[in-house]
Amino acid sequence: NSVYIAGGTNTISKATEAKLPRVEERMAGKDRYETSVAIARSKFRGSKEAFIASGEEFADALVISPISGKHNKPTLLVSRNKNNNVVVKNYIKNTGITKITAIGGEKYIPSSILESLIK
């Protein structure tokens, strides 16, 4: 009955949006990391747990998404470059998330990145 768009106009154009019925909301940020936070803010308010998945390799994020929705826990995308994760780190801090679960291996989400998100 309603359509929600996850991504900015570079991902899903205004022309495509105009063809969709009943667009309720567009959740977007300047990049995929901010977009994951925008989705979390919109759809997972009050959740104190989150999944963390690579924003560079999408297989893990795709696999966890249905579980994320079912358990009302956002999937936040992170980069191996800690500078790209500031918005995610701030979201975790400001919302009082108490538990994060990494999805995927150390190759794409090094423990140093996980540690930087909670310090």
Contact map, one row per residue, 1 for C-alpha under 8 A:
11100000000000000000010000000000000000000000000000000000000000000000000000000000000000000000000000000000000000000000000
11110000000000000000111100000000000000000000000000000000000000000000000000000000000000000000000000000000000000000000000
11111000000000000001111110000000000000000000000000000000000000000000000000000000000000000000000000000000000000000000000
01111100000000000000001111100000000000000000000000000000000000000000000000000000000000000000000000000000000000000000000
00111110000100000000001011100000000000000000000000000000000000000000000000000000000000000000000000000000000000000000000
00011111000000000000000001110000001000100000000000000000000000000000000000000000000000000000000000000000000000000000000
00001111111100000000000001111001001000000000000000000000000000000000000000000000000000000000000000000000000000000000000
00000111111110000000000001111100000000000000000000000000000000000000000000000000000000000000000000000000000000000000000
00000011111111000000000000000000000000000000000000000000000000000000000000000000000000000000000000000000000000000000000
00000011111110000000000000000000000000000000000000000000000000000000000000000000000000000000000000000000000000000000000
00000011111110000000000000000000000000000000000000000000000000000000000000000000000000000000000000000000000000000000000
00001011111111011000000000000000000000000000000000000000000000000000000000000000000000000000000000000000000000000000000
00000001111111111000000000000000000000000000000000000000000000000000000000000000000000000000000000000000000000000000000
00000000100111111100000000000000000000000000000000000000000000000000000000000000000000000000000000000000000000000000000
00000000000011111110000000000000000000000000000000000000000000000000000000000000000000000000000000000000000000000000000
00000000000111111111000000000000000000000000000000000000000000000000000000000000000000000000000000000000000000000000000
00000000000111111111001000000000000000000000000000000000000000000000000000000000000000000000000000000000000000000000000
00000000000001111111100000000000000000000000000000000000000000000000000000000000000000000000000000000000000000000000000
00000000000000111111100000000000000000000000000000000000000000000000000000000000000000000000000000000000000000000000000
00100000000000011111111000000000000000000000000000000000000000000000000000000000000000000000000000000000000000000000000
01100000000000000111111000000000000000000000000000000000000000000000000000000000000000000000000000000000000000000000000
11100000000000000001111100000000000000000000000000000000000000000000000000000000000000000000000000000000000000000000000
01111000000000001001111111000000000000000000000000000000000000000000000000000000000000000000000000000000000000000000000
01110000000000000000011111000000000000000000000000000000000000000000000000000000000000000000000000000000000000000000000
00111000000000000000001111100000000000000000000000000000000000000000000000000000000000000000000000000000000000000000000
00011111000000000000001111110000000000000000000000000000000000000000000000000000000000000000000000000000000000000000000
00011111000000000000000011111000001001100100000000000000000000000000000000000000000000000000000000000000000000000000000
00000111000000000000000001111110011101100000000000000000000000000000000000000000000000000000000000000000000000000000000
00000011000000000000000000111111111111000000000000000000000000000000000000000000000000000000000000000000000000000000000
00000001000000000000000000011111011000000000000000000000000000000000000000000000000000000000000000000000000000000000000
00000000000000000000000000011111111000000000000000000000000000000000000000000000000000000000000000000000000000000000000
00000010000000000000000000001111111100000000000000000010000000000000000000001000000000000000000000000000000000000000000
00000000000000000000000000001011111110000000000000000010000000000000000000011100000110110000000000000000000000000000000
00000000000000000000000000011111111111000000000000000000000000000000000000000000000000110000000000000000000000000000000
00000110000000000000000000111111111111100000000000000000000000000000000000000000000000000000000000000000000000000000000
00000000000000000000000000011001111111110000000000000000000000000000000000111000000000000000000000000000000000000000000
00000000000000000000000000001000111111111000000000000000000000000000000000010000000000110010000000000000000000000000000
00000000000000000000000000111000011111111100000000000000000000000000000000000000000000000000000000000000000000000000000
00000100000000000000000000110000001111111111000000000000000000000000000001000000000000000000000000000000000000000000000
00000000000000000000000000000000000111111111100000000000000000000000000001110000000000000000000000000000000000000000000
00000000000000000000000000000000000011111111100000000000000000000000000000000000000000000000000000000000000000000000000
00000000000000000000000000100000000001111111100000000000000000000000000000000000000000000000000000000000000000000000000
00000000000000000000000000000000000000111111100000000000000000000000000001000000000000000000000000000000000000000000000
00000000000000000000000000000000000000111111111000000000000000000000000111000000000000000000000000000000000000000000000
00000000000000000000000000000000000000011111111000000000000000000000000000000000000000000000000000000000000000000000000
00000000000000000000000000000000000000000001111100000000000000000000000000000000000000000000001000000000000000000000000
00000000000000000000000000000000000000000001111111000000000000000000000111000000000000000000000010000000000000000000000
00000000000000000000000000000000000000000000011111000000000000000000000010000000000000000000001111100000000000000000000
00000000000000000000000000000000000000000000001111100000000000000000000011000000000000000000000011111000000000000000000
00000000000000000000000000000000000000000000001111110000000000000000000011110000000000000000000010111000000000000000000
00000000000000000000000000000000000000000000000011111000000000010001000011110000000000000000000000011110000000000000000
00000000000000000000000000000000000000000000000001111100000000000000000000111100000000000000000000011110000000000000000
00000000000000000000000000000000000000000000000000111110010110000000000000111100000000000000000000000111000010000000000
00000000000000000000000000000000000000000000000000011111110110000000000000001111000000000000000000000011000110000000000
00000000000000000000000000000001100000000000000000001111110010000000000000001110000000000000000000000000000000000000000
00000000000000000000000000000000000000000000000000000111110000000000000000000110000000000000000000000000000100000000000
00000000000000000000000000000000000000000000000000000111111110000000000000000000000000000000000000000000000100000000000
00000000000000000000000000000000000000000000000000001111111111000000000000000000000000000000000000000000000000000000000
00000000000000000000000000000000000000000000000000000000111111100000000000000000000000000000000000000000000000000000000
00000000000000000000000000000000000000000000000000001100111111110000000000000000000000000000000000000011000000000000000
00000000000000000000000000000000000000000000000000001110111111111000000000101000000000000000000000000010000000000000000
00000000000000000000000000000000000000000000000000000000011111111100000000000000000000000000000000000000000000000000000
00000000000000000000000000000000000000000000000000000000001111111110000000000000000000000000000000000000000000000000000
00000000000000000000000000000000000000000000000000100000000111111111000000100000000000000000000000000010000000000000000
00000000000000000000000000000000000000000000000000000000000011111111100000100000000000000000000000000000000000000000000
00000000000000000000000000000000000000000000000000000000000001111111110000000000000000000000000000000000000000000000000
00000000000000000000000000000000000000000000000000000000000000111111111000000000000000000000000000000000000000000000000
00000000000000000000000000000000000000000000000000100000000000011111111111100000000000000000000000000000000000000000000
00000000000000000000000000000000000000000000000000000000000000001111111111000000000000000000000000000000000000000000000
00000000000000000000000000000000000000000000000000000000000000000111111110000000000000000000000000000000000000000000000
00000000000000000000000000000000000000000000000000000000000000000011111110000000000000000000000000000000000000000000000
00000000000000000000000000000000000000000001001000000000000000000001111111000000000000000000000000000000000000000000000
00000000000000000000000000000000000000000001001111100000000000000001111111100000000000000000000000000000000000000000000
00000000000000000000000000000000000000110011001011100000000000000001100111110000000000000000000000000000000000000000000
00000000000000000000000000000000000100010000000001111000000010011001000011111000000000000000000000000000000000000000000
00000000000000000000000000000000100110010000000001111000000000000000000001111100000000010000000000000000000000000000000
00000000000000000000000000000001100100000000000000011110000010000000000000111110000000010000000000000000000000000000000
00000000000000000000000000000000100000000000000000011111000000000000000000011111000110010000000000000000000010000000000
00000000000000000000000000000000000000000000000000000111000000000000000000001111110110000000000000000000000110000000000
00000000000000000000000000000000000000000000000000000100000000000000000000000111110000000000000000000000000111001000000
00000000000000000000000000000000000000000000000000000000000000000000000000000011111110000000000000000000000000000000000
00000000000000000000000000000000000000000000000000000000000000000000000000000011111111000000000000000000000000001001000
00000000000000000000000000000000000000000000000000000000000000000000000000000000111111000000000000000000000000000000000
00000000000000000000000000000000100000000000000000000000000000000000000000000110111111100000000000000000000000000000000
00000000000000000000000000000000100000000000000000000000000000000000000000000110111111111000000000000000000000000000100
00000000000000000000000000000000000000000000000000000000000000000000000000000000011111111100000000000000000000000000000
00000000000000000000000000000000110010000000000000000000000000000000000000000000000111111110000000000000000000000000000
00000000000000000000000000000000110010000000000000000000000000000000000000011100000011111111000000000000000000000000100
00000000000000000000000000000000000000000000000000000000000000000000000000000000000011111111100000000000000000000001110
00000000000000000000000000000000000000000000000000000000000000000000000000000000000001111111110000000000000000000000000
00000000000000000000000000000000000010000000000000000000000000000000000000000000000000111111111000000000000000000000000
00000000000000000000000000000000000000000000000000000000000000000000000000000000000000011111111110000000000000000000110
00000000000000000000000000000000000000000000000000000000000000000000000000000000000000001111111110000000000000000000010
00000000000000000000000000000000000000000000000000000000000000000000000000000000000000000111111110000000000000000000000
00000000000000000000000000000000000000000000010100000000000000000000000000000000000000000011111110000000000000000000000
00000000000000000000000000000000000000000000000100000000000000000000000000000000000000000001111111000000000000000000000
00000000000000000000000000000000000000000000001111000000000000000000000000000000000000000001111111110000000000000000000
00000000000000000000000000000000000000000000000110000000000000000000000000000000000000000000000111110000000000000000000
00000000000000000000000000000000000000000000000111000000000000000000000000000000000000000000000011111000000000000000000
00000000000000000000000000000000000000000000000011110000000000000000000000000000000000000000000011111100000000000000000
00000000000000000000000000000000000000000000000011110000000000000000000000000000000000000000000000111110000000000000000
00000000000000000000000000000000000000000000000000111000000000000000000000000000000000000000000000011111000010000100000
00000000000000000000000000000000000000000000000000111100000110010000000000000000000000000000000000001111100000000000000
00000000000000000000000000000000000000000000000000001100000100000000000000000000000000000000000000000111110110000000000
00000000000000000000000000000000000000000000000000000000000000000000000000000000000000000000000000000011111111000000000
00000000000000000000000000000000000000000000000000000000000000000000000000000000000000000000000000000001111111100000000
00000000000000000000000000000000000000000000000000000000000000000000000000000000000000000000000000000000111111000000000
00000000000000000000000000000000000000000000000000000101100000000000000000000011000000000000000000000001111111000000000
00000000000000000000000000000000000000000000000000001100000000000000000000000111000000000000000000000101111111101100000
00000000000000000000000000000000000000000000000000000000000000000000000000000001000000000000000000000000111111111100000
00000000000000000000000000000000000000000000000000000000000000000000000000000000000000000000000000000000010011111110000
00000000000000000000000000000000000000000000000000000000000000000000000000000000000000000000000000000000000001111111000
00000000000000000000000000000000000000000000000000000000000000000000000000000001010000000000000000000000000011111111100
00000000000000000000000000000000000000000000000000000000000000000000000000000000000000000000000000000100000011111111110
00000000000000000000000000000000000000000000000000000000000000000000000000000000000000000000000000000000000000111111111
00000000000000000000000000000000000000000000000000000000000000000000000000000000010000001000000000000000000000011111111
00000000000000000000000000000000000000000000000000000000000000000000000000000000000010011001000000000000000000001111111
00000000000000000000000000000000000000000000000000000000000000000000000000000000000000001001100000000000000000000111111
00000000000000000000000000000000000000000000000000000000000000000000000000000000000000000000000000000000000000000011111
